[in-house]
Amino acid sequence: MKSCPEILRGLREDRDMHQKDIAKLIETTQQQYSKYETGDTELSTSALIRLADFYGTSTDYILGRTNRKEGMVSIQEMLTNKYSAGEVLSDIALLTPERRSTIVDFVSFLKACEQTEKDE
């Protein structure tokens, strides 16, 4: 997995932006933001949240904890209007380990079905 500094630079470059533009967005100096991209300084929580919101990704992605770029807002938009992502996760967490495993198996099955349909 990529490191936080690599991810920050990649996200910025994907938008064809300069460090000074991102620094302004998170209310810091270009020099301070440069230190985030080089790994000399760790991101503050407020900067991390602002960047995740700006890029439409999760804080975990920026921190290099996952390869999935989608943030909770994106995931929420993918679910039905009647059932939030938080409610789904809370309900799943209340199930027995065996039933949680069944859900994972079912989701894998549905993903395979989707892929089969695309391939046809």
N, C-alpha and C positions, 0 to 999 in steps of 0.2 A: 504494500500500500504506500501511497505517496505521503510525504510529511506535510504538516501544516504550511510551512513556508512555500513549498512547491505548489500546493493547492491554491494558496492565495495569489501567487504570481500567475498561475494558469487561468484562474477565474478572471483576473484583471486583464490579461492579454487577450483572452477570448472576447472580451468586450472592447478591445482596442482602446483601452484607457491608460492614462499615465498614473504614476504613484501619487502625484499631487492631487489628482481628481478624487481618488479613493480616500486620501488623507482628509480632504475637505469634507467628504461625505461622513466620515467617522469622527470629525472634529479633532484632528490632530495635525501634526506637521508632516511634510513629505519625508523628512529625515526619520521621524519616529515610525512612519509606515514602512519605510525601507528596512528598518530593523526587524519588523514583523516578517517581511519577505525573506530576510536573510537568516532568520532564526535567532538573532541576537537578543531579541526581547519577545516575551510571550504576549499574546493578545489579551487585552482586558476583556472582561465579560461583556461590557457595554459595546465595545468595538466588535466582538465576535457576533453578538446578536444583530447589530446593525448590518454587518457584512452578510450574514445569513439571510436576512430579510431582503437586502438589496439584490443579492444573487439568486434569491428564490430557492435556496438550498438549506440543508440542515446544518446545525452547528457541529454535529458529529462528522459530517462530510468534511467541513473545513478543518476540523481537528485531526483528520486522517483516521477516524475510527470506523468508517464505513466507505464503501465505494459507491453507494447509492446517493445520487445528488438530490433526490426529491426531499423537500422539507415537509413538515406536517401540513402546511397549507395545501401543497400539491397533492399529498395523500388524501387529505380531507375532501378535496374536489373530486377525487377518483371514486369515492364511496357514494352511496345513495344519500339523498337529502334528508332521509328519515333517520339515519343511523350514523353517528359521528365516528371518526377513527378512534377517539378516546373511549367511546362506549364499546366498540368492538373489542379493543384490547382489554378493557376492564372485564368484559364478560368472558373472554377467553381465559384470562388469568384465574377466574373463579372455578373453572372446570378442573376435573381430575387430570393428572398427567396423561392418562390413556386417551381421554377425549381430546385433549390438546393435540396429541399426536395424530389422532384421526383427522383433525382439522388441517394439520400440516399436510397429511397425505392427500386429503381432498383438494387442497389448493394446488398441490403438485399435479394431481390428475387433471384439474381444470386447465392449468397452464399447458400441459401436454396436448389437451384437446384443442386449445387455441392455436398452438403451433401446427397441429395436424391440419386444421381448417385453413390456415394461411398457406400451407404447402400444397393444398389441392388446387 
